[in-house]
Amino acid sequence: MEFLRDRGFAYAIGALEFADNIRLNVIDRLLPYYSPHHIKKNADSLEGKLCIVTGGNAGIGRAFAEAAVQHGAHVILACRSMERGTRAAQAIQQQHPAKQAHVEVRELDLASLRSVRNFAQQFKGEHRHLDILVCNAGIMAPPERGLTPDGFEQQFQVNYLSHWLLAHELLRQDSSPSSSHRRAESPTLAEPRRLIFLSSMTHRAGHLDFSNLQLERQYTGFKGYANSKLATLLAAQEWQRRFRSSRSARHDIAVAVHPGLVDTELARGWLTGSDVTGNLLQPIVAPIARILAPWLLISPRRAVDQLMYATTGPASKVAGAYIAHGKW
Ligand SMILES: NC(=O)c1ccc[n+]([C@@H]2O[C@H](COP(=O)([O-])OP(=O)(O)OC[C@H]3O[C@@H](n4cnc5c(N)ncnc54)[C@H](OP(=O)(O)O)[C@@H]3O)[C@@H](O)[C@H]2O)c1
């Protein structure tokens, strides 16, 4: 019963999404050059923008970083491993040799609030105007409850809390002379910033019980993940509310995105792990799930469509929105 209460609705929507993914994967394989119209229409709209992507070395973050570079942005990959970050940056540079200088790698470990503050302080010291912050990095459903060095349940901190702090430090303290000048002179002409949070349809299974926020009691990996994604969605809405009521930031935009069920380490790990099937069935179900994954999950390239829309879509449609399943 508890299993159904926790996950029933999210699993039902997930099943529908798997079915739709099979349809999309068939289209992708038959029509490989198909690309949704809004990407083509906005192909140049990131020219000159500065974008930070947390977890930009893998999965959705990596695919988005590459698309952003391709469309003219300067991208900082904020990664917990400099080695993995550098490898990803080199791969993007090889794909786009004319844009070698458009990718940077910085160290950011979201499991450490100190690392978040260090990252923000370094960036702030450079007095550059940040246009887009993509709060993407995440972990999903570790079977055992683990704490970060700061003492928080790890999904709560990595997926939600550290991203909140990062946004707070970077946006509050955007003191670049060009930015403050533009904002002071004319808030309507200032380049509005976009704050994008990767949420998930699993937020529907979330339940934020403030007497058990760190899940000291009745921990399951999925519960922790769903709660962190609900908190992330609420964070986007709270940021939008704060932007609207601020004089200098009233044109800034916060938005939450469910990228789809995407073929990445995170989704594959969960699909083939014991969290879905239980320990007994896992050895049988995991190999089947591994074979089916490329059909049940969409490619990271396709997931970028949703993020690109959050980044470049019209403010009137995107501000404060939850973008999911191609709808906003
Ligand atoms: N895939 C899906 O179906 C799906 C669906 C809904 C929402 N999402 C969300 O989309 C986002 C990206 O997920 P993904 O599927 O692309 O997963 P992924 O391929 O596993 O990538 C996750 C990224 O987060 C980074 N990361 C993990 N812990 C970190 C930490 N402590 N500090 C800094 N970076 C950290 C990872 O770095 P390392 O490479 O060093 O591990 C990696 O770069 C997540 O927020 C996820 O919840 C995914």
The ligand as an ORCA input file, in Angstrom:
! r2SCAN-3c Opt
* xyz 0 1
  N      17.357     11.168    -17.023
  C      16.072     11.342    -16.749
  O      15.207     10.553    -17.189
  C      15.619     12.517    -15.940
  C      14.231     12.714    -15.768
  C      13.793     13.803    -15.025
  C      14.707     14.672    -14.466
  N      16.051     14.446    -14.621
  C      16.981     15.382    -13.996
  O      17.911     15.848    -14.955
  C      19.130     16.192    -14.308
  C      20.303     15.591    -15.059
  O      20.219     14.189    -14.959
  P      20.860     13.197    -16.028
  O      19.800     12.233    -16.364
  O      21.550     13.933    -17.094
  O      21.893     12.428    -15.075
  P      23.439     12.004    -15.274
  O      23.714     11.645    -16.684
  O      23.670     10.989    -14.222
  O      24.214     13.351    -14.929
  C      24.159     13.879    -13.648
  C      25.195     14.971    -13.532
  O      25.142     15.478    -12.195
  C      26.471     15.501    -11.691
  N      26.534     15.410    -10.231
  C      26.097     14.425     -9.421
  N      26.402     14.709     -8.143
  C      27.026     15.911     -8.149
  C      27.590     16.733     -7.139
  N      27.629     16.364     -5.854
  N      28.141     17.906     -7.505
  C      28.165     18.298     -8.793
  N      27.674     17.543     -9.795
  C      27.106     16.371     -9.464
  C      27.137     14.283    -12.326
  O      28.545     14.377    -12.196
  P      29.485     13.059    -12.310
  O      29.618     12.771    -13.769
  O      30.733     13.503    -11.668
  O      28.778     11.968    -11.566
  C      26.633     14.462    -13.751
  O      27.387     15.423    -14.420
  C      19.000     15.710    -12.867
  O      18.677     16.794    -12.042
  C      17.841     14.735    -12.913
  O      17.165     14.654    -11.699
  C      16.523     13.382    -15.349
*
